[in-house]
Amino acid sequence: MDFVCVCNNCGKTIEKDFIYCPWCGKENAEGDDKSVLENVFNQLEVKQTNDRQSRVKKIESKIAEIEKGLDELGAGRKL
């Protein structure tokens, strides 16, 4: 496995001879495997956190819509 490495940007396995990563297009800068993997995992963690926050905001928005609809239904009812 001396002919492959991990892309510093996207974390995909690529050939060491590649100047640019065929997956993300970033330049293939040599680095030690530990720092490359730490960088990739940090980027992944940030992406997962952002995705999670986005999903939470969408859920909160849907809940607000439902609550508004329920309020409108309740306001229109006469007891």
BAVEX-658389 format. One line per field, with one value per atom (N, C-alpha, C): atom name; residue number from 0; z negated, y negated, x negated; residue in one letter. Coordinates in steps of 0.05 Angstrom, whole numbers, padded with zeros to 5 digits. Example, Ala and Ser with C-alpha at 12.3 -4.5 7.8 and 13.67 -1.06 7.14 Angstrom:
2
gufi = c(N CA C N CA C)
semi = c(0 0 0 1 1 1)
z = c(-00156 -00156 -00156 -00142 -00143 -00157)
y = c(00114 00090 00066 00045 00021 -00001)
x = c(-00264 -00246 -00264 -00257 -00273 -00258)
gunu = c(a a a s s s)
//
This chain:
79
gufi = c(N CA C N CA C N CA C N CA C N CA C N CA C N CA C N CA C N CA C N CA C N CA C N CA C N CA C N CA C N CA C N CA C N CA C N CA C N CA C N CA C N CA C N CA C N CA C N CA C N CA C N CA C N CA C N CA C N CA C N CA C N CA C N CA C N CA C N CA C N CA C N CA C N CA C N CA C N CA C N CA C N CA C N CA C N CA C N CA C N CA C N CA C N CA C N CA C N CA C N CA C N CA C N CA C N CA C N CA C N CA C N CA C N CA C N CA C N CA C N CA C N CA C N CA C N CA C N CA C N CA C N CA C N CA C N CA C N CA C N CA C N CA C N CA C N CA C N CA C N CA C N CA C N CA C N CA C N CA C)
semi = c(0 0 0 1 1 1 2 2 2 3 3 3 4 4 4 5 5 5 6 6 6 7 7 7 8 8 8 9 9 9 10 10 10 11 11 11 12 12 12 13 13 13 14 14 14 15 15 15 16 16 16 17 17 17 18 18 18 19 19 19 20 20 20 21 21 21 22 22 22 23 23 23 24 24 24 25 25 25 26 26 26 27 27 27 28 28 28 29 29 29 30 30 30 31 31 31 32 32 32 33 33 33 34 34 34 35 35 35 36 36 36 37 37 37 38 38 38 39 39 39 40 40 40 41 41 41 42 42 42 43 43 43 44 44 44 45 45 45 46 46 46 47 47 47 48 48 48 49 49 49 50 50 50 51 51 51 52 52 52 53 53 53 54 54 54 55 55 55 56 56 56 57 57 57 58 58 58 59 59 59 60 60 60 61 61 61 62 62 62 63 63 63 64 64 64 65 65 65 66 66 66 67 67 67 68 68 68 69 69 69 70 70 70 71 71 71 72 72 72 73 73 73 74 74 74 75 75 75 76 76 76 77 77 77 78 78 78)
z = c(00000 00000 00000 00009 00010 00032 00050 00073 00069 00046 00040 00015 00013 -00011 -00015 -00035 -00041 -00034 -00019 -00012 -00037 -00039 -00062 -00064 -00043 -00043 -00047 -00030 -00031 -00045 -00049 -00063 -00045 -00020 -00002 00003 00009 00015 00044 00049 00076 00079 00104 00110 00102 00090 00081 00104 00128 00152 00162 00153 00163 00152 00169 00161 00148 00159 00149 00143 00123 00115 00137 00148 00168 00157 00130 00118 00111 00100 00091 00106 00121 00136 00121 00096 00080 00086 00083 00088 00067 00076 00058 00045 00022 00007 -00012 -00011 -00028 -00057 -00074 -00102 -00116 -00142 -00156 -00159 -00160 -00160 -00184 -00207 -00231 -00228 -00218 -00215 -00193 -00172 -00151 -00162 -00176 -00187 -00207 -00224 -00243 -00229 -00207 -00192 -00180 -00168 -00155 -00176 -00199 -00219 -00231 -00234 -00243 -00224 -00198 -00178 -00178 -00182 -00183 -00207 -00230 -00254 -00251 -00238 -00233 -00215 -00194 -00175 -00189 -00205 -00219 -00239 -00252 -00271 -00256 -00233 -00217 -00206 -00197 -00187 -00209 -00233 -00256 -00263 -00264 -00270 -00249 -00224 -00203 -00206 -00212 -00217 -00240 -00262 -00285 -00278 -00263 -00255 -00238 -00220 -00203 -00221 -00240 -00258 -00274 -00285 -00300 -00283 -00258 -00240 -00235 -00231 -00227 -00251 -00275 -00300 -00303 -00296 -00298 -00279 -00255 -00236 -00247 -00258 -00270 -00293 -00310 -00333 -00323 -00302 -00291 -00280 -00266 -00255 -00277 -00298 -00321 -00335 -00337 -00349 -00332 -00306 -00288 -00290 -00292 -00295 -00322 -00343 -00369 -00371 -00357 -00357 -00342 -00322 -00306 -00318 -00338 -00352 -00372 -00374 -00395 -00413 -00438 -00458 -00468)
y = c(00024 00000 -00025 -00023 -00046 -00066 -00058 -00075 -00091 -00088 -00103 -00120 -00141 -00158 -00168 -00184 -00195 -00225 -00234 -00262 -00279 -00301 -00319 -00333 -00336 -00351 -00334 -00313 -00298 -00271 -00262 -00236 -00211 -00215 -00192 -00181 -00155 -00142 -00148 -00158 -00165 -00155 -00155 -00147 -00169 -00163 -00183 -00200 -00188 -00203 -00225 -00224 -00244 -00272 -00292 -00319 -00331 -00324 -00334 -00310 -00313 -00292 -00290 -00266 -00264 -00267 -00265 -00267 -00296 -00311 -00338 -00360 -00353 -00372 -00387 -00382 -00396 -00384 -00401 -00392 -00372 -00351 -00329 -00336 -00349 -00356 -00333 -00326 -00304 -00312 -00295 -00299 -00273 -00273 -00247 -00238 -00212 -00200 -00209 -00212 -00220 -00248 -00267 -00294 -00296 -00280 -00279 -00269 -00246 -00235 -00253 -00266 -00285 -00307 -00318 -00339 -00330 -00306 -00295 -00290 -00279 -00274 -00300 -00320 -00346 -00358 -00356 -00366 -00351 -00325 -00308 -00316 -00320 -00328 -00354 -00374 -00400 -00396 -00380 -00376 -00362 -00342 -00329 -00348 -00365 -00384 -00403 -00413 -00432 -00419 -00394 -00379 -00375 -00368 -00363 -00389 -00411 -00437 -00444 -00439 -00444 -00428 -00402 -00385 -00394 -00403 -00412 -00438 -00456 -00480 -00474 -00454 -00446 -00435 -00418 -00406 -00428 -00447 -00469 -00485 -00490 -00505 -00490 -00464 -00447 -00447 -00446 -00446 -00473 -00495 -00521 -00523 -00512 -00511 -00496 -00473 -00456 -00471 -00483 -00498 -00521 -00535 -00557 -00546 -00524 -00512 -00503 -00492 -00484 -00508 -00529 -00554 -00565 -00565 -00575 -00558 -00531 -00514 -00519 -00523 -00528 -00555 -00575 -00602 -00603 -00586 -00586 -00570 -00555 -00539 -00555 -00552 -00565 -00543 -00547 -00527 -00534)
x = c(-00016 00000 -00017 -00042 -00060 -00052 -00034 -00028 -00002 00011 00035 00032 00048 00048 00077 00081 00107 00106 00127 00128 00131 00115 00116 00143 00157 00182 00207 00211 00236 00233 00209 00205 00207 00211 00212 00184 00183 00158 00151 00126 00117 00089 00080 00052 00033 00011 -00009 -00019 -00020 -00030 -00012 00014 00033 00025 00025 00019 00044 00067 00093 00111 00127 00146 00168 00173 00194 00222 00225 00251 00259 00240 00247 00232 00211 00196 00174 00171 00151 00123 00103 00075 00068 00054 00046 00020 00021 -00003 -00010 -00035 -00044 -00043 -00035 -00035 -00036 -00042 -00042 -00013 -00010 00017 00033 00020 00035 00047 00031 00042 00063 00060 00080 00106 00105 00129 00142 00126 00138 00152 00140 00153 00179 00179 00203 00225 00218 00238 00249 00232 00241 00261 00255 00274 00300 00298 00322 00339 00326 00341 00355 00342 00354 00378 00375 00397 00421 00415 00437 00451 00436 00448 00465 00456 00472 00497 00494 00518 00538 00528 00546 00561 00546 00559 00580 00574 00593 00618 00615 00639 00655 00642 00657 00672 00660 00675 00699 00696 00719 00741 00734 00754 00768 00752 00764 00783 00776 00793 00820 00818 00842 00860 00848 00863 00877 00863 00876 00900 00897 00919 00943 00937 00959 00972 00956 00968 00985 00976 00992 01018 01017 01042 01061 01050 01067 01079 01064 01074 01097 01094 01115 01140 01136 01159 01173 01158 01169 01183 01172 01184 01210 01213 01237 01260 01254 01275 01290 01315 01331 01341 01338 01347 01374)
gunu = c(m m m d d d f f f v v v c c c v v v c c c n n n n n n c c c g g g k k k t t t i i i e e e k k k d d d f f f i i i y y y c c c p p p w w w c c c g g g k k k e e e n n n a a a e e e g g g d d d d d d k k k s s s v v v l l l e e e n n n v v v f f f n n n q q q l l l e e e v v v k k k q q q t t t n n n d d d r r r q q q s s s r r r v v v k k k k k k i i i e e e s s s k k k i i i a a a e e e i i i e e e k k k g g g l l l d d d e e e l l l g g g a a a g g g r r r k k k l l l)
//
